[in-house]
Amino acid sequence: MRLLGVIGGMGWSASAEYYRLLNEGVEARLGGLHSARVLMHSVDFAPVTDRENAGDWDGMAQILVAAAHSLERGGADGLLLAANTMHAVADQIAGAVDIPFIHIAGSAARRVEAARQRRVGLLATATTMSADFYTGPLQARGLEVILPTEEERDEVDSMIYEELVHGVINDDSRKRFRRVMDGMVDRGAEGVVLAGTELGLLLDQEDCQVPLHDTTAIHVAEALDWMLEG
């Protein structure tokens, strides 16, 4: 089994979910007392978000590249970034190390393409919804991306950063997310991509009229394939 490096802490609730899913996945695939070989570097989220809010992408990249270097020096055979939004600097991270980088948007795009859906809704932070680092891999496969309305994007961003990042599960927020997803379905979405690593803590298939693609679960599944291949 290859040793997977995980850049986590953004937020900690998503990192905990990654760790759980990776270990459950290895146990399910190998049985017995097998568990995942994982090396995690959990960063302090506040300096990362400070740079995001300031539009200082180079500063964000410096923090995350340093984490990637520590994982590579620690013996990781490959790595992933356990956060959707911070993939805004994924190219800088991947280019700074000599080990494979498993990109979450690429994983999600492959899953949606395999599902033969051509129009998908995207539920994520404001940064992820407004930039092309996430929509680009989807559109490169001929997929049309449907976003929440401008007003809804601020609401979604707030619920992610003020609640889910802190592990807060709020039923009223679940209802609000349902309305947002219903609106995208009404505009033609054949599936919805949960492009926030914490969203799966609150939402599941029962909350949406069309298939949900939880990027955390998809990312983990692709990481497991890589860890165990051969």
C-alpha positions in Angstrom: 0.0 0.0 0.0 1.4 3.4 -1.0 1.7 6.1 1.7 -0.7 9.0 1.0 0.1 12.5 2.1 -2.9 14.7 3.1 -2.8 18.4 3.4 -5.6 19.0 5.9 -7.0 21.4 8.4 -9.2 23.4 6.0 -11.4 22.9 8.0 -10.6 20.2 10.5 -14.1 18.6 10.2 -13.4 17.8 6.5 -10.0 16.4 7.4 -11.5 14.1 10.0 -14.0 12.9 7.3 -11.1 12.2 4.9 -9.3 10.2 7.6 -12.5 8.2 8.4 -13.3 7.4 4.8 -9.8 6.5 3.8 -9.6 4.0 6.7 -13.1 2.6 6.1 -12.2 2.2 2.4 -9.0 0.3 3.1 -10.8 -1.9 5.6 -13.6 -2.6 3.1 -11.2 -3.4 0.3 -8.6 -5.4 2.1 -10.5 -6.7 5.2 -9.0 -7.9 8.4 -7.2 -5.4 10.5 -5.9 -3.3 7.5 -6.0 0.4 7.8 -4.9 3.3 5.6 -1.3 4.4 5.4 -1.8 8.2 5.8 0.5 11.0 6.6 -1.3 14.3 7.4 -0.1 17.8 7.6 -2.9 19.8 9.2 -2.3 23.6 8.7 -3.7 26.4 10.7 -6.8 27.5 8.7 -6.8 31.1 9.8 -3.7 32.3 7.9 -4.9 30.4 4.8 -8.3 32.1 4.8 -6.8 35.5 5.5 -4.8 35.2 2.3 -7.9 34.0 0.4 -9.9 37.0 1.6 -7.0 39.3 0.6 -6.7 37.7 -2.8 -3.1 36.8 -1.9 -3.0 33.5 -3.8 0.8 33.4 -3.8 0.8 33.7 0.0 -1.7 30.9 0.2 0.4 28.8 -2.1 3.5 29.3 0.0 1.7 27.9 3.1 0.4 24.9 1.2 3.6 24.2 -0.7 5.5 24.1 2.6 3.0 21.5 3.8 3.4 19.5 0.6 7.2 19.6 1.0 6.9 18.3 4.6 4.8 15.4 3.4 7.2 14.6 0.6 10.2 14.7 3.0 8.2 12.5 5.4 8.0 9.7 2.8 4.6 10.3 1.2 4.4 8.5 -2.2 1.7 11.0 -3.4 -0.6 13.6 -2.0 -3.9 15.3 -2.0 -5.3 18.5 -0.7 -8.4 17.9 1.5 -10.1 21.2 0.5 -11.9 22.2 -2.7 -11.4 26.0 -2.5 -7.7 25.8 -1.9 -7.3 24.0 -5.2 -7.1 27.5 -6.5 -3.4 27.0 -6.0 -3.3 23.3 -6.9 -1.0 23.9 -9.9 1.6 25.6 -7.6 1.5 22.7 -5.2 1.7 20.0 -7.8 4.5 21.7 -9.5 6.5 22.1 -6.3 6.8 18.3 -5.5 8.1 15.3 -7.3 5.3 13.0 -6.3 1.8 12.6 -7.8 -0.9 15.1 -6.8 -4.5 13.8 -6.9 -6.7 16.8 -8.0 -10.2 16.8 -6.5 -11.8 18.6 -9.5 -10.3 16.1 -11.9 -11.7 13.3 -9.8 -15.2 14.9 -9.8 -15.2 15.6 -13.5 -14.4 12.0 -14.3 -17.2 10.8 -12.0 -19.8 13.2 -13.6 -18.7 12.2 -17.1 -19.0 8.5 -16.2 -22.6 9.2 -15.0 -23.4 10.6 -18.5 -24.8 13.8 -17.1 -24.2 16.9 -19.3 -25.6 19.7 -17.1 -24.6 19.8 -13.4 -25.2 22.2 -10.6 -22.2 23.3 -8.5 -22.5 23.9 -4.7 -19.4 25.3 -3.1 -17.8 28.4 -1.5 -18.0 31.7 -3.3 -14.4 31.4 -4.4 -14.8 28.0 -5.9 -18.0 29.0 -7.7 -16.5 32.2 -9.2 -13.2 30.8 -10.5 -12.4 28.4 -13.3 -10.0 26.1 -11.4 -13.0 24.0 -10.6 -15.4 24.6 -13.4 -12.6 24.3 -16.0 -12.1 20.5 -15.6 -15.8 20.0 -15.8 -16.3 22.2 -18.9 -13.2 20.6 -20.6 -15.3 17.4 -20.7 -18.2 19.2 -22.4 -20.2 19.6 -19.2 -22.4 22.7 -18.6 -22.1 24.1 -15.1 -25.1 25.6 -13.4 -24.5 27.9 -10.4 -26.7 29.2 -7.6 -28.0 32.7 -8.1 -25.7 35.6 -7.0 -27.7 36.0 -3.7 -27.7 32.3 -3.0 -23.9 32.1 -3.5 -23.3 34.4 -0.5 -25.7 32.4 1.6 -24.0 29.1 0.7 -20.6 30.6 1.4 -21.7 31.8 4.8 -23.2 28.4 5.8 -20.0 26.6 4.8 -17.6 29.0 6.6 -19.7 29.9 9.6 -21.2 26.4 10.3 -19.9 23.4 8.5 -16.2 24.3 8.7 -16.7 24.2 12.5 -18.6 20.9 12.4 -21.9 22.6 13.1 -24.9 20.7 11.6 -28.0 22.9 11.3 -31.3 21.5 10.0 -32.4 25.0 9.0 -29.3 25.2 6.8 -30.1 21.8 5.3 -33.5 23.2 4.2 -31.8 26.3 2.7 -29.4 24.1 0.8 -32.3 22.0 -0.5 -34.0 25.2 -1.9 -30.7 26.2 -3.6 -30.3 22.7 -5.2 -34.0 22.7 -6.2 -33.4 26.0 -8.1 -30.5 24.6 -10.0 -32.5 21.5 -10.9 -35.3 23.7 -12.1 -32.8 25.4 -14.4 -31.8 22.0 -15.9 -29.2 20.4 -13.6 -29.2 16.7 -14.1 -26.9 16.2 -11.1 -25.4 18.4 -8.3 -21.7 18.4 -7.4 -21.0 19.0 -3.7 -17.8 20.9 -4.3 -17.2 21.7 -0.6 -15.5 19.0 1.4 -17.8 19.6 4.4 -21.1 19.6 2.5 -21.4 15.8 2.8 -21.6 16.2 6.5 -25.0 17.8 6.2 -26.4 16.7 2.8 -27.1 13.3 1.3 -29.1 11.9 -1.6 -32.4 12.3 0.1 -31.9 16.1 0.1 -31.8 16.4 -3.7 -34.1 15.5 -6.6 -31.1 14.5 -8.9 -28.0 12.5 -8.2 -25.5 14.1 -5.8 -21.7 13.9 -6.4 -20.0 14.3 -3.0 -16.5 15.4 -4.0 -15.0 14.2 -0.7 -16.2 10.7 -1.2 -15.1 10.8 -4.9 -11.7 12.1 -4.0 -11.2 9.5 -1.4 -12.3 6.7 -3.8 -9.7 7.8 -6.4 -7.0 8.1 -3.7 -7.8 4.5 -2.6 -7.5 3.3 -6.1 -4.1 4.9 -6.3 -2.9 3.7 -2.9 -3.9 0.1 -3.6 -3.3 -0.3 -7.3 -0.9 -3.1 -8.3 
